[in-house]
Every structure is written in C-alpha cells, then in structure tokens.
Amino acid sequence: MQANSLNPPIYSSEISGWQNIVVEEFCQPPGQEKYQSLTGHTLCLSLNPRPARLSQTIGNRRYTGLITKGDISIIPAKSLLYCQWNHEDRYLRIQIADAFLQQVAQETVVMDSNRVELLPEFRDRNPQIEQISTMLLTELYAGGFAGRLYVESLTNVLAVHLLRKYSAVSSCVVLCDRGLSDRQLLQVTDYISAHLAQDIKLSDLAQLLEMSQFHFSRLFKQSTGVAPHQYVLQQRGERAKQLLKTTKLPVMEIAMQCGFSSHSHLGKWMRQHTGMTPKTYRTS
C-alpha cells in the first residue's frame, strides 16, 4: 500500500490483527493527497459534520463538489486516487484485501469471469454499507471488544454488499434456502461449547464443515435464527450465568473461562440480558 496522509490515523485496526480488512479513522487539515493500495480495495466514508468541498480524481474520472456525512467513495485496488480539499476532512478509510474479495466472489456469486473488479465511485449513498462501516468503527473504538468472530462476520457482509453494488460484472448472489443438517449443527455447536474460552474465529467454524465463511454464516443463521457471533456470545453468557450460580469462582475468572474479553464485557452482557450485575445475579 502506498499512502501519503498528512496526518497518521486517529484510530487504526492494524495493531488488532484483524484479517482481510484494515479500518482507520482520519482527521486531516486542508491539503491534498495521492493514495494507492496495491493489494486492497478502499472504501472511504465521510464523517464530516458539515458539508465540505472536495475534489477527487481516479484515472479519467473526476468529481468536484460538496461531500457530506455518510457519502462514500470506492477506490479499486491498484487505482491511483488524487484528492484535494479546502477544509478539515474527517473520514473512515476501510481497505478490504483483493484476494479475500475474489474468494468471496467465487464462493457467492454467479459470473462469467474468473475475476471480479470493482468500479470507482464518488459521493454515493448506501445505507447498508454505511451501517456496516459504522459498526466496524464502533468496534475499532472499543478495541475489538466483541472479538474477531464479530469483525469477520462484518467483513464478509461488507464484501458481499460491495460485490452486489459496485462490481464490474453483472452478477447475482446465490441464496441458499436450506440450513445446516442436524449433524453439521451439532458438530459446530459442540465445537463452540468446547472452545468458549478461546478466540473463536468464523474461519475456524466454516472450515470445520468445509464451507466458505459466507455460506456457513447464512446456513447457520437459517438453522438457529441468529448469526454465529451472536450465538457464541449467547453461549458465553449462559455459561457465565451457570458458573455464577454453581461456583465461588471470582467474576474475573468466570469472564475469562467463558471467553469474555474482560470483567466489564461480562458485566455489560449481564446487565443487558438480566438487568443485574454478575455479583447481584450470583446472590439473587
């Protein structure tokens, strides 16, 4: 990746070890920038509280005008972006690995080409992508509070939305009408139960059934009614409730045994789902 930012990012997922995606928030003074990512496609989401004038050029395409909060730009991998702005510019920059996007395309999309390309886009509005991007930013602020499984799920969904709206080939996402078989569901849920204390990854669960992450997530939700990361969090909470009632282990130890990132993470889940703190729940 080649990028000449005036200021380094305020927040960056680089240190969090997120796979296939980099999420960064910037706040730049008036200036200009040349930007290029050789290995990833880039999505920029404006976080400006007020409309600001911006000039963007990718190849022979150019946009000059006002950009407002929620506007997105797409810079395909290897494309050179030249950007100039006259006021403070606050934005979220998300890079998604090209190799990962190609994998998702092959697993989820019917197309005539062996390779899918994204098209450049300026000042577009996409409520779904804006919501996913905001959820990633919130998780970035929280320091990966919800875990890698959550981030991987959002990354997969973001890739599918980019392919649906901004791919260069006419394609249609393959939707599966069935859920997991009873054997598959038991295999996955038994694995989750046995590894709650670990950092369970979406790729681990999908590989268990020799499926793509996209198909696994979709079939799992059809079978259980919830996404994999939601199910895992539920199971961690139920295990914690059981340990609070049946053992005298410290709350911190219970949080760690159940896979919560911290004592406060467990406390937040308990308050949301029981209306009580772990200590109050234990004595109730």
Buried (B, 14 or more C-beta within 10 A) or exposed (E): EEBEEEEEBEBBBEEBEBEBBBBBBBBBEEBEBEBBBEEBBBBBBBBBEEBBEBBBBBEEEEBEEEBEBBBBBBBBBEBEBBBBBEEBBBBBBBBBBBEBBBBBBEBBBEBEEEEBBBEBBBBEEBEEBBEBBBBBBEBBEEEBBBBBBBBBBBBBBBBBBBBBBBBEBEBEBEEEEEBBEEEBBEBBBEBBEEBBEEEBBBBBBBEBBEBBBBBBBBBBBEBBEEBBBBBBBBBBBEBBBEBBEEEEEEBEEBBBBBBBBEBEBBBBBBBEBBEBBBEEBBEE
